[in-house]
Amino acid sequence: MPTKLEPGQVFREYHQGIRFKNSLGKKGLYEQNRINERFYAGDQWYGARCGDDRPLVRHNVIKRIGDYKLATVGAAPVTVNYSADGVPNTLELQKHTADRKEQLLAGKPAAAVLEGLSQEEEISLVMNAMSEYFQVTAERVKLDDIRETALRNAYCSGTGVVYTYWDERISTGLYADFSRKTPIRGDIACQVLDIENVYFGDPFNDDIQSQPYILIAQRMTVDDVRRRILRYHGNTPVAKKMAEAVTGDQDMAYMAGDAYQSGFAQTGDAEEGQAKVTVLTRFWKEWDETGTTYTVRAVQVCTAGNGGEALTVRPEWELGVRLYPLAKFTWERRRNCAYGESEITYLIPNQIAINRMLTAGVWAVMVMGMPIMVVNGDIVTQPVTNDPGQVIQVFGGTAEGAIRYVTPPSFSPQFDNMTASLIANTLSQAGANNAALGDVRPDNTSAIIALREAAAMPLQTVQNRYYSFCEDLARIWADFWVNLYGHRSLKVESGGGVWYLPFEAEKYRNLMISARVDVGASGLWSEAQSVQTLDNLFDRQIIDVMQYLTRLPKGTVPNLGGLIRELEKGQESHMPESVPEKGGGISLKTAACI
């Protein structure tokens, strides 16, 4: 029998993970990531102590490079296709699946459509529906925003992490009975985690699913923690005493971001219930005695305040899934390390040099335009300003010796050339040349496209890791669906309509479900290319007006649906009942329906 996990052990593992992160690099993972975040945002003179007597110029090369690479890696839309290993998916099965989908989309009852299906046909239909359902779930959880945040985190800190969990509070709009009196509640939700707040049990292993355990550190309000204790421990005197012992703490030195390092966060002036405490959630895989099967379990702990006793917020529970519910995207891999590397770390010296040179250049020009004035106080007794037309009275000597300007040293033009060269070389070495950034004249479009594609080639390995991250996330979602959904219907949006497929999760629980990400062209290029292709097909009379309009990208024509309906009505009103021909005729309206 496995031994019960003590809260103190979880905190010992937490501090062990902190020590490892502090050993990474010269400044440690926490401080380096804070510096990277500031430089990316533009706060590049932080802590320089340069005073306020001169302008501190910034030319944010890091953000220019980062925005280009983030847009390149995440621009292409991705779709997910699920399949079951060991189950054939022939062209004939795909044809039958498409026919069943058309029947469901036409409004035929699901029971009649699913009746008489073979096992292979049923699994093929379910996998197809899950692929469509992925997009429905992605819209609900705002997956585009989640992926964008994870990408930015990966660029600034080296690693982006998305945490999927089961939220019992979500209302699905579905019911477990025909009388619609028993609503089905609970669905998956997603959260982007900062890598500073995620700790891997084996920091030398890059594979997240083979980790012995994973820790997540979160800051929660005292009221929220107390509610959780009473919920999971019961409303007993012991639980109430445990909940009252929880108070706010100042354990914020190892949380992500500068906000937790601010004076306001450190003072702890919030009311007792709104003060925050660090809560640790530990995930691990518990194997049986034979070592052949396992369950994913978790526990949640916190402390009773600053230096207080460790408490169990939520006792050990089984997640009910087979995978760790975290997907990780690494921008640049480190050998034998679970944490990635950020490009910003090694761009910062160039950025500092550029800012210093630009600041020195601006200050030199200002000094040459407004040189230092030397005034003989024995001769000129009144205040002297820079106001034009000022009359200065001179007593006891000549005006030539009373006021003069200090000639500043000459400013070499090579200084400007060196600054421009450093900026250009930094962008070029980072793969963000002028063609990639769009800073060239469009004289030769084909050459520009070739240069942009060549500049994006080094990012192909990063893109591959990003698509693998998307596949990992899709597998985690499928794991939740087949293990926690029970009996409910999957909402599917396809073919311009919505239909629901009855889903019995336990029937597919033992399947080996694979997820494949299909990548399309980037948004702007894809739309322009699609419209041009449709124009060519229409000009050559390969397609008609209706085929042209129904395939236009969304938003190309205002109220496109209304235009299509008007054309359909116009065609029906001008369509003759029949066309005389040899051997009889057929109604064109009937032919159109066929």
ZAMARGU-4260 file (C-alpha; in steps of 0.2 Angstrom, whole numbers, plus 5000, padded with zeros to 4 digits):
<rodrens>
0) 5000/5000/5000 | 5007/5017/4996 | 5011/5028/5010 | 5002/5044/5013 | 5010/5060/5006
5) 5014/5072/5020 | 5012/5091/5017 | 5030/5094/5023 | 5037/5083/5010 | 5029/5093/4996
10) 5037/5109/5003 | 5054/5100/5004 | 5052/5096/4985 | 5047/5113/4982 | 5062/5121/4990
15) 5073/5108/4981 | 5066/5114/4964 | 5069/5132/4969 | 5088/5128/4972 | 5089/5120/4955
20) 5082/5134/4946 | 5093/5147/4956 | 5108/5137/4949 | 5104/5139/4931 | 5114/5152/4922
25) 5123/5167/4930 | 5108/5175/4938 | 5097/5160/4941 | 5080/5156/4932 | 5069/5168/4942
30) 5080/5184/4940 | 5085/5181/4922 | 5067/5179/4917 | 5062/5195/4926 | 5076/5204/4916
35) 5071/5196/4900 | 5053/5201/4903 | 5058/5219/4906 | 5069/5220/4891 | 5055/5213/4880
40) 5042/5226/4886 | 5055/5240/4884 | 5060/5244/4902 | 5078/5243/4897 | 5086/5256/4909
45) 5079/5248/4925 | 5092/5249/4939 | 5105/5258/4929 | 5105/5273/4940 | 5109/5285/4926
50) 5099/5300/4934 | 5087/5311/4925 | 5098/5324/4918 | 5099/5317/4901 | 5087/5307/4890
55) 5089/5288/4891 | 5086/5282/4873 | 5079/5265/4868 | 5079/5256/4852 | 5070/5240/4856
60) 5078/5228/4845 | 5073/5213/4856 | 5054/5216/4854 | 5056/5218/4835 | 5064/5202/4834
65) 5052/5193/4846 | 5037/5200/4837 | 5043/5194/4821 | 5047/5176/4827 | 5031/5174/4837
70) 5021/5180/4822 | 5030/5167/4811 | 5029/5153/4823 | 5011/5155/4828 | 5003/5163/4812
75) 4998/5147/4803 | 4981/5140/4809 | 4981/5123/4815 | 4967/5109/4815 | 4968/5093/4824
80) 4963/5076/4817 | 4960/5061/4829 | 4962/5043/4825 | 4962/5027/4834 | 4977/5016/4833
85) 4973/4998/4827 | 4957/5003/4819 | 4957/5004/4800 | 4951/5020/4792 | 4950/5016/4773
90) 4943/5027/4760 | 4926/5017/4760 | 4925/5020/4779 | 4928/5039/4776 | 4915/5039/4763
95) 4902/5031/4775 | 4907/5043/4789 | 4904/5058/4777 | 4887/5051/4772 | 4882/5049/4791
100) 4888/5067/4794 | 4877/5073/4780 | 4862/5064/4787 | 4865/5071/4805 | 4867/5089/4797
105) 4851/5087/4788 | 4842/5084/4804 | 4840/5065/4804 | 4839/5058/4822 | 4855/5052/4829
110) 4848/5035/4834 | 4843/5031/4817 | 4859/5037/4809 | 4870/5026/4821 | 4859/5011/4820
115) 4867/4996/4812 | 4885/5004/4811 | 4900/4992/4812 | 4913/4995/4826 | 4925/5002/4813
120) 4912/5014/4806 | 4906/5020/4823 | 4924/5023/4829 | 4928/5032/4813 | 4913/5043/4815
125) 4917/5047/4833 | 4935/5051/4829 | 4929/5063/4815 | 4917/5071/4827 | 4930/5073/4841
130) 4941/5082/4828 | 4927/5094/4825 | 4923/5095/4843 | 4941/5101/4846 | 4937/5117/4837
135) 4921/5120/4847 | 4931/5117/4863 | 4945/5128/4857 | 4933/5143/4854 | 4925/5140/4872
140) 4942/5141/4881 | 4949/5154/4869 | 4963/5143/4864 | 4970/5156/4852 | 4973/5168/4867
145) 4981/5153/4877 | 4993/5148/4863 | 4998/5166/4860 | 5002/5169/4879 | 5011/5152/4880
150) 5021/5157/4865 | 5026/5174/4872 | 5031/5165/4889 | 5042/5153/4879 | 5051/5167/4870
155) 5054/5177/4886 | 5057/5163/4898 | 5062/5148/4887 | 5047/5138/4891 | 5028/5139/4890
160) 5016/5128/4899 | 4997/5125/4897 | 4988/5117/4912 | 4971/5108/4908 | 4960/5104/4922
165) 4942/5098/4926 | 4931/5113/4931 | 4915/5106/4939 | 4907/5124/4939 | 4905/5125/4920
170) 4887/5123/4913 | 4886/5113/4897 | 4868/5117/4892 | 4865/5098/4891 | 4854/5087/4902
175) 4856/5069/4907 | 4837/5065/4905 | 4824/5068/4892 | 4814/5079/4904 | 4828/5091/4905
180) 4828/5092/4924 | 4846/5085/4927 | 4859/5097/4920 | 4876/5090/4915 | 4889/5101/4923
185) 4908/5101/4922 | 4920/5102/4907 | 4939/5105/4904 | 4947/5122/4907 | 4964/5129/4903
190) 4976/5140/4911 | 4994/5146/4905 | 5007/5144/4919 | 5023/5153/4921 | 5038/5141/4921
195) 5044/5149/4937 | 5029/5142/4945 | 5031/5124/4938 | 5043/5112/4946 | 5048/5095/4938
200) 5053/5080/4949 | 5067/5076/4937 | 5074/5093/4930 | 5086/5083/4919 | 5072/5075/4909
205) 5064/5084/4895 | 5049/5072/4893 | 5035/5079/4904 | 5025/5062/4904 | 5039/5052/4912
210) 5042/5064/4926 | 5041/5056/4944 | 5030/5071/4950 | 5026/5089/4945 | 5023/5104/4956
215) 5013/5119/4953 | 5014/5135/4964 | 5000/5147/4964 | 4995/5162/4975 | 4977/5161/4981
220) 4967/5172/4993 | 4965/5166/5011 | 4946/5165/5009 | 4948/5154/4994 | 4960/5142/5003
225) 4948/5142/5018 | 4933/5137/5007 | 4943/5123/4999 | 4948/5116/5016 | 4930/5116/5022
230) 4924/5109/5006 | 4936/5094/5005 | 4938/5091/5024 | 4920/5093/5029 | 4912/5106/5040
235) 4919/5099/5056 | 4927/5107/5071 | 4944/5100/5065 | 4942/5107/5048 | 4936/5124/5054
240) 4952/5125/5066 | 4963/5121/5051 | 4955/5134/5040 | 4956/5148/5053 | 4975/5144/5055
245) 4978/5149/5037 | 4984/5167/5035 | 4993/5177/5022 | 5011/5175/5019 | 5026/5184/5010
250) 5032/5169/5000 | 5033/5179/4984 | 5052/5179/4980 | 5050/5164/4968 | 5034/5169/4959
255) 5034/5175/4941 | 5035/5193/4936 | 5039/5210/4943 | 5022/5212/4951 | 5026/5201/4966
260) 5042/5210/4969 | 5033/5227/4971 | 5032/5236/4987 | 5013/5235/4987 | 5014/5216/4986
265) 5027/5215/4999 | 5018/5225/5012 | 5003/5213/5014 | 4991/5228/5018 | 4976/5218/5011
270) 4963/5213/5022 | 4965/5196/5030 | 4953/5187/5019 | 4960/5195/5003 | 4978/5192/5008
275) 4987/5178/4998 | 4995/5162/5002 | 5006/5150/4992 | 4997/5134/4987 | 5006/5119/4980
280) 4998/5106/4969 | 5008/5090/4967 | 5004/5078/4953 | 5011/5060/4952 | 5008/5043/4944
285) 5005/5030/4957 | 5009/5012/4950 | 5001/4996/4956 | 5012/4982/4964 | 5015/4974/4947
290) 5021/4990/4939 | 5010/4988/4924 | 4996/5001/4927 | 4995/5017/4936 | 4983/5031/4941
295) 4987/5050/4940 | 4984/5057/4957 | 4986/5075/4965 | 4986/5083/4982 | 4985/5102/4987
300) 4995/5109/5002 | 4999/5126/5009 | 5006/5134/5025 | 4997/5142/5040 | 5006/5158/5036
305) 5024/5165/5037 | 5034/5150/5043 | 5019/5141/5049 | 5015/5123/5049 | 5011/5114/5032
310) 4993/5110/5029 | 4983/5099/5017 | 4971/5110/5007 | 4964/5095/4997 | 4968/5077/5002
315) 4974/5065/4988 | 4962/5062/4974 | 4963/5053/4958 | 4962/5064/4942 | 4954/5050/4932
320) 4965/5053/4917 | 4980/5044/4910 | 4991/5059/4906 | 4999/5073/4916 | 4987/5087/4912
325) 5001/5099/4907 | 5008/5103/4889 | 5025/5111/4888 | 5033/5121/4873 | 5051/5124/4874
330) 5058/5138/4863 | 5076/5132/4864 | 5081/5116/4871 | 5095/5113/4884 | 5104/5097/4884
335) 5098/5086/4899 | 5087/5100/4906 | 5068/5101/4907 | 5068/5120/4906 | 5071/5129/4890
340) 5082/5144/4885 | 5077/5161/4880 | 5085/5170/4865 | 5083/5186/4875 | 5096/5181/4887
345) 5110/5183/4874 | 5102/5198/4865 | 5103/5209/4881 | 5121/5214/4879 | 5118/5220/4861
350) 5103/5229/4867 | 5112/5238/4881 | 5126/5243/4869 | 5114/5250/4856 | 5104/5260/4870
355) 5121/5267/4877 | 5127/5272/4860 | 5111/5280/4855 | 5110/5289/4871 | 5128/5295/4869
360) 5124/5301/4852 | 5109/5311/4857 | 5118/5319/4871 | 5132/5324/4860 | 5121/5332/4848
365) 5112/5341/4862 | 5128/5348/4869 | 5134/5354/4852 | 5118/5363/4849 | 5117/5370/4866
370) 5135/5371/4872 | 5140/5375/4890 | 5141/5394/4894 | 5155/5401/4905 | 5150/5418/4913
375) 5163/5429/4922 | 5153/5434/4938 | 5164/5448/4942 | 5159/5457/4926 | 5141/5450/4923
380) 5131/5452/4939 | 5114/5449/4933 | 5106/5431/4929 | 5110/5425/4911 | 5097/5414/4902
385) 5095/5406/4885 | 5081/5418/4881 | 5083/5426/4864 | 5085/5444/4863 | 5091/5446/4881
390) 5100/5462/4886 | 5116/5459/4897 | 5124/5473/4906 | 5143/5472/4908 | 5152/5482/4921
395) 5171/5484/4924 | 5178/5475/4908 | 5175/5471/4890 | 5161/5460/4884 | 5172/5448/4875
400) 5179/5441/4891 | 5163/5441/4900 | 5153/5427/4892 | 5160/5413/4881 | 5154/5395/4876
405) 5164/5379/4879 | 5167/5371/4862 | 5163/5352/4864 | 5174/5339/4856 | 5170/5334/4838
410) 5158/5320/4836 | 5165/5307/4824 | 5152/5301/4810 | 5159/5283/4813 | 5149/5283/4829
415) 5133/5284/4820 | 5139/5271/4807 | 5144/5259/4821 | 5127/5261/4830 | 5117/5257/4814
420) 5129/5243/4810 | 5126/5235/4827 | 5107/5237/4825 | 5108/5229/4808 | 5119/5215/4813
425) 5109/5211/4828 | 5093/5209/4818 | 5102/5199/4804 | 5110/5187/4816 | 5094/5184/4825
430) 5086/5180/4808 | 5075/5196/4806 | 5082/5204/4791 | 5074/5218/4781 | 5065/5206/4769
435) 5058/5196/4784 | 5052/5212/4793 | 5045/5220/4777 | 5057/5235/4777 | 5061/5233/4758
440) 5053/5241/4743 | 5042/5229/4734 | 5051/5230/4717 | 5053/5211/4715 | 5040/5202/4723
445) 5046/5185/4720 | 5063/5189/4726 | 5056/5196/4742 | 5045/5181/4745 | 5061/5170/4743
450) 5071/5180/4755 | 5057/5179/4768 | 5055/5161/4766 | 5074/5159/4768 | 5074/5170/4784
455) 5060/5159/4791 | 5069/5142/4788 | 5079/5142/4804 | 5063/5144/4813 | 5057/5128/4806
460) 5063/5118/4821 | 5054/5130/4833 | 5038/5128/4823 | 5040/5109/4824 | 5041/5110/4843
465) 5026/5121/4843 | 5016/5109/4833 | 5021/5095/4844 | 5015/5105/4859 | 4998/5108/4850
470) 4997/5089/4848 | 5001/5086/4866 | 4987/5097/4871 | 4975/5089/4859 | 4980/5072/4867
475) 4977/5078/4884 | 4959/5085/4879 | 4955/5068/4872 | 4961/5060/4888 | 4949/5070/4898
480) 4934/5067/4885 | 4935/5048/4885 | 4938/5047/4904 | 4927/5060/4912 | 4913/5064/4900
485) 4902/5049/4903 | 4886/5050/4893 | 4884/5066/4884 | 4883/5073/4867 | 4897/5081/4857
490) 4893/5098/4849 | 4899/5097/4831 | 4900/5112/4819 | 4903/5107/4801 | 4896/5110/4784
495) 4888/5127/4790 | 4877/5119/4803 | 4877/5111/4820 | 4873/5093/4825 | 4875/5083/4841
500) 4883/5066/4842 | 4879/5054/4857 | 4895/5050/4865 | 4898/5036/4878 | 4915/5039/4884
505) 4918/5022/4892 | 4916/5013/4875 | 4932/5022/4869 | 4942/5023/4885 | 4954/5009/4880
510) 4958/5015/4863 | 4975/5022/4859 | 4970/5039/4852 | 4982/5049/4841 | 4982/5067/4837
515) 4989/5074/4821 | 4990/5093/4818 | 4987/5099/4801 | 4995/5116/4797 | 4987/5128/4785
520) 4994/5144/4777 | 4996/5160/4787 | 4980/5170/4788 | 4983/5185/4776 | 4993/5175/4763
525) 4980/5161/4764 | 4965/5173/4761 | 4974/5182/4746 | 4979/5166/4738 | 4962/5158/4740
530) 4953/5173/4732 | 4965/5173/4718 | 4963/5155/4715 | 4944/5156/4715 | 4945/5171/4703
535) 4955/5160/4691 | 4943/5146/4692 | 4928/5157/4689 | 4936/5166/4675 | 4940/5150/4666
540) 4921/5145/4670 | 4927/5129/4680 | 4915/5135/4694 | 4899/5144/4694 | 4893/5160/4704
545) 4886/5150/4719 | 4902/5139/4720 | 4913/5154/4720 | 4903/5164/4733 | 4901/5149/4745
550) 4920/5147/4745 | 4925/5165/4748 | 4935/5168/4765 | 4924/5174/4779 | 4923/5193/4779
555) 4927/5196/4761 | 4910/5201/4756 | 4898/5210/4769 | 4882/5199/4772 | 4888/5185/4760
560) 4874/5174/4767 | 4861/5186/4762 | 4868/5188/4744 | 4868/5169/4742 | 4850/5168/4747
565) 4845/5182/4735 | 4854/5173/4721 | 4845/5157/4725 | 4828/5165/4725 | 4832/5174/4709
570) 4837/5157/4701 | 4821/5149/4707 | 4810/5163/4701 | 4818/5162/4683 | 4819/5143/4682
575) 4806/5135/4670 | 4796/5121/4676 | 4802/5109/4663 | 4813/5108/4648 | 4806/5100/4633
580) 4817/5087/4626 | 4816/5070/4617 | 4809/5056/4627 | 4800/5068/4639 | 4807/5081/4651
585) 4813/5084/4669 | 4809/5099/4680 | 4825/5109/4683 | 4819/5113/4701 | 4818/5094/4703
590) 4836/5092/4695 | 4842/5106/4706 | 4836/5097/4721 | 4844/5081/4715
</rodrens>
